[in-house]
Amino acid sequence: MNTLDPHVRTRLAELIPEMKLTGGELPPEGPLVPVHRHVPLAVMLKELGYTLYVTVVASHWPQEGGGEHFEVATVLRRPRRGGGTFRWRVRLDTGEAI
C-alpha cells in the first residue's frame, strides 16, 4: 500500500468522494479512477506539485467470449526531497477516450 500525504488525501477525497481510502493508503498499482475524473485528478496533482510526468502505460484486456477493455496507468512525481509519486489507473471500454 502507498501512504498518502494528508493534504493529498484530503484533496483526493473531495475530488473523488466514492473512493474509499483505508487508513489513508492506496493499493500499490494505484486507484482505479472513473474516466471523467482523470483530467481533474491530473490538474489537482499538478497544483500539489506533482509536475514530473514519469510514465503512462496502456494495456489491452480481451475478454473470454468477446469484448474487451483497456486500462491506462499514469505516474506523476513530485520533484523534491521525499516528494514521492502518485499513480492511478483509468479503465476504458472499446471506443471510449480520455
Backbone bond lengths (Angstrom), bond angles and torsions (degrees), N, CA, C in turn:
res aa  C-N    CA-C-N  psi(-1)  N-CA   C-N-CA  omega(-1)  CA-C   N-CA-C  phi
1 M - - - 1.450 - - 1.532 109.80 -
2 N 1.322 116.00 151.12 1.457 122.46 177.79 1.521 108.82 -108.13
3 T 1.338 116.15 121.52 1.459 120.13 178.49 1.523 109.08 -81.07
4 L 1.312 115.82 134.74 1.462 121.75 -177.76 1.513 112.02 -94.58
5 D 1.313 115.22 144.79 1.451 122.78 168.15 1.534 106.35 -58.09
6 P 1.341 118.97 135.66 1.476 120.83 -176.94 1.529 113.99 -55.13
7 H 1.341 117.41 -37.58 1.467 120.02 -179.93 1.532 110.39 -67.38
8 V 1.331 116.40 -41.25 1.469 120.48 177.69 1.523 109.37 -64.25
9 R 1.320 117.08 -42.30 1.469 121.84 179.97 1.528 110.74 -59.56
10 T 1.331 117.23 -44.53 1.468 121.62 179.52 1.520 111.03 -61.99
11 R 1.329 116.11 -48.07 1.470 120.34 -179.00 1.528 111.29 -65.02
12 L 1.334 116.25 -37.92 1.459 120.85 179.05 1.526 110.87 -64.85
13 A 1.320 117.13 -42.58 1.471 121.69 178.61 1.526 111.04 -63.84
14 E 1.336 117.36 -34.40 1.468 120.96 177.41 1.525 110.95 -69.84
15 L 1.327 116.22 -40.78 1.463 121.18 -176.44 1.527 112.25 -74.64
16 I 1.338 116.06 -40.99 1.460 120.92 -176.32 1.523 108.70 -128.18
17 P 1.344 117.39 75.97 1.465 120.45 -175.39 1.525 114.08 -61.49
18 E 1.338 117.38 -25.76 1.464 119.45 -179.52 1.533 112.72 -74.75
19 M 1.337 117.33 -10.89 1.457 120.62 178.87 1.528 109.42 -78.41
20 K 1.299 115.92 125.66 1.465 120.78 179.90 1.525 108.95 -93.61
21 L 1.324 116.77 118.39 1.460 121.68 178.50 1.515 108.52 -102.45
22 T 1.314 116.55 111.07 1.457 121.68 -179.66 1.516 109.11 -85.99
23 G 1.325 116.99 109.85 1.459 120.61 179.50 1.512 113.48 61.53
24 G 1.330 117.40 24.27 1.456 120.70 179.41 1.511 113.45 74.72
25 E 1.325 117.49 19.23 1.456 120.54 -178.18 1.523 111.55 -114.66
26 L 1.327 114.17 153.00 1.456 122.07 176.27 1.520 108.79 -118.86
27 P 1.332 118.12 155.81 1.460 119.57 176.17 1.535 110.21 -63.88
28 P 1.331 118.38 152.17 1.470 121.41 -177.22 1.525 113.55 -56.68
29 E 1.322 117.26 -32.22 1.466 120.22 -179.72 1.524 111.82 -81.48
30 G 1.315 117.85 -3.49 1.456 122.64 -179.87 1.517 111.50 89.79
31 P 1.325 116.26 159.01 1.462 120.07 -179.29 1.526 111.41 -72.86
32 L 1.309 115.66 153.34 1.455 122.16 172.64 1.527 106.33 -88.46
33 V 1.322 116.02 112.95 1.463 123.08 -172.89 1.529 109.30 -102.53
34 P 1.328 118.48 136.54 1.469 120.03 175.87 1.532 110.17 -57.84
35 V 1.320 116.86 142.20 1.462 121.26 -174.91 1.533 112.03 -55.38
36 H 1.327 118.22 -36.78 1.467 120.32 -178.41 1.538 112.51 -71.97
37 R 1.332 117.33 -8.52 1.471 121.22 178.19 1.532 112.77 -102.19
38 H 1.339 117.33 -4.20 1.464 121.31 -176.37 1.539 112.24 -58.32
39 V 1.313 117.13 -56.30 1.471 120.27 -177.61 1.530 111.39 -66.26
40 P 1.341 120.32 -46.13 1.467 118.84 176.57 1.533 112.81 -57.98
41 L 1.334 117.89 -36.04 1.462 120.59 177.50 1.523 110.33 -65.81
42 A 1.332 117.53 -45.05 1.464 120.91 179.17 1.531 111.04 -60.91
43 V 1.318 117.23 -41.88 1.474 121.50 178.54 1.526 110.19 -63.45
44 M 1.332 117.11 -44.83 1.464 121.21 179.15 1.526 110.71 -60.18
45 L 1.328 116.61 -45.41 1.463 119.85 -179.28 1.526 111.48 -64.47
46 K 1.328 117.19 -38.17 1.468 120.27 176.45 1.528 109.98 -60.70
47 E 1.333 116.79 -43.21 1.471 121.03 177.79 1.527 111.62 -61.25
48 L 1.337 117.14 -29.43 1.464 122.04 -179.43 1.529 112.60 -88.83
49 G 1.339 117.14 5.98 1.460 120.53 174.80 1.512 115.92 100.18
50 Y 1.325 118.32 2.09 1.468 120.92 177.32 1.530 107.42 -83.29
51 T 1.323 116.00 82.81 1.461 121.22 -171.21 1.524 114.19 -107.87
52 L 1.315 117.93 -6.79 1.462 120.81 179.72 1.527 109.14 -98.93
53 Y 1.322 115.11 114.91 1.468 121.36 -179.03 1.522 107.56 -81.48
54 V 1.306 117.36 109.20 1.461 121.67 -175.09 1.521 111.51 -83.50
55 T 1.323 117.34 -53.70 1.462 119.63 -176.95 1.522 111.74 -163.02
56 V 1.303 113.85 159.90 1.459 122.29 167.93 1.528 105.90 -138.95
57 V 1.310 115.74 133.95 1.463 121.62 -177.93 1.521 108.04 -133.92
58 A 1.322 115.94 131.91 1.462 120.56 176.41 1.523 108.89 -111.82
59 S 1.320 116.02 138.85 1.463 120.43 176.83 1.528 109.47 -128.72
60 H 1.313 114.87 147.28 1.458 123.17 -177.10 1.520 108.51 -105.59
61 W 1.320 117.03 130.69 1.460 122.49 -177.19 1.529 110.17 -122.32
62 P 1.352 117.74 87.13 1.467 119.14 175.28 1.527 109.86 -69.68
63 Q 1.310 116.12 143.01 1.464 121.67 -178.86 1.524 109.94 -99.52
64 E 1.297 115.80 142.60 1.456 120.77 176.40 1.526 108.23 -62.28
65 G 1.315 116.35 129.54 1.460 119.77 179.68 1.518 113.11 87.38
66 G 1.317 118.16 5.11 1.458 121.63 177.75 1.512 112.50 112.75
67 G 1.295 114.74 165.08 1.458 120.53 -177.45 1.521 111.41 83.71
68 E 1.295 115.04 164.68 1.457 121.07 -178.98 1.517 109.74 -165.86
69 H 1.304 115.46 164.14 1.459 120.96 169.36 1.521 107.77 -147.92
70 F 1.307 115.79 168.96 1.454 122.34 -179.56 1.520 108.03 -125.03
71 E 1.311 115.92 152.06 1.455 120.77 175.29 1.527 107.65 -128.47
72 V 1.321 116.12 129.78 1.459 121.93 178.58 1.522 107.69 -113.57
73 A 1.330 115.64 121.90 1.466 121.18 179.22 1.523 108.70 -108.10
74 T 1.325 116.34 135.03 1.459 122.80 -179.06 1.523 109.06 -125.50
75 V 1.346 116.00 141.63 1.462 121.38 176.93 1.524 108.80 -129.74
76 L 1.333 116.12 126.49 1.462 122.75 174.44 1.525 108.66 -117.20
77 R 1.329 116.15 151.69 1.468 121.46 179.83 1.524 109.60 -123.82
78 R 1.314 115.34 142.99 1.465 121.64 173.99 1.530 105.71 -95.58
79 P 1.356 118.34 104.63 1.464 121.58 -171.95 1.532 113.59 -77.28
80 R 1.314 114.42 77.42 1.459 121.12 173.87 1.524 106.96 -157.03
81 R 1.293 117.18 164.12 1.461 120.54 -178.65 1.529 109.43 -56.91
82 G 1.309 115.47 124.63 1.463 120.81 179.95 1.516 114.31 70.44
83 G 1.346 117.55 13.13 1.465 121.29 -175.75 1.509 114.64 -66.60
84 G 1.317 116.31 -34.04 1.453 120.99 176.59 1.517 114.54 74.95
85 T 1.310 113.91 -176.84 1.461 121.67 179.38 1.527 109.55 -124.39
86 F 1.309 114.88 161.93 1.463 121.08 173.46 1.514 106.72 -133.39
87 R 1.310 115.98 127.91 1.461 120.87 179.36 1.521 109.51 -123.80
88 W 1.313 115.28 147.72 1.462 120.37 175.91 1.522 109.38 -151.34
89 R 1.316 114.96 164.84 1.456 122.29 -178.44 1.525 109.57 -127.90
90 V 1.329 114.55 149.99 1.464 121.82 175.76 1.526 107.31 -129.38
91 R 1.311 116.71 131.22 1.469 121.34 177.33 1.525 108.29 -97.38
92 L 1.329 115.28 131.77 1.461 121.72 -179.78 1.519 109.91 -124.13
93 D 1.310 115.77 135.04 1.455 120.01 172.97 1.524 108.57 -82.88
94 T 1.314 116.98 166.12 1.459 122.02 179.70 1.526 109.90 -53.89
95 G 1.330 116.09 129.26 1.457 121.32 178.94 1.515 114.99 83.85
96 E 1.318 118.13 -8.78 1.465 121.83 179.83 1.526 109.13 -83.16
97 A 1.318 117.19 143.17 1.465 121.96 -178.92 1.519 110.23 -124.87
98 I 1.312 114.54 157.90 1.470 120.45 175.63 1.514 107.45 -88.22
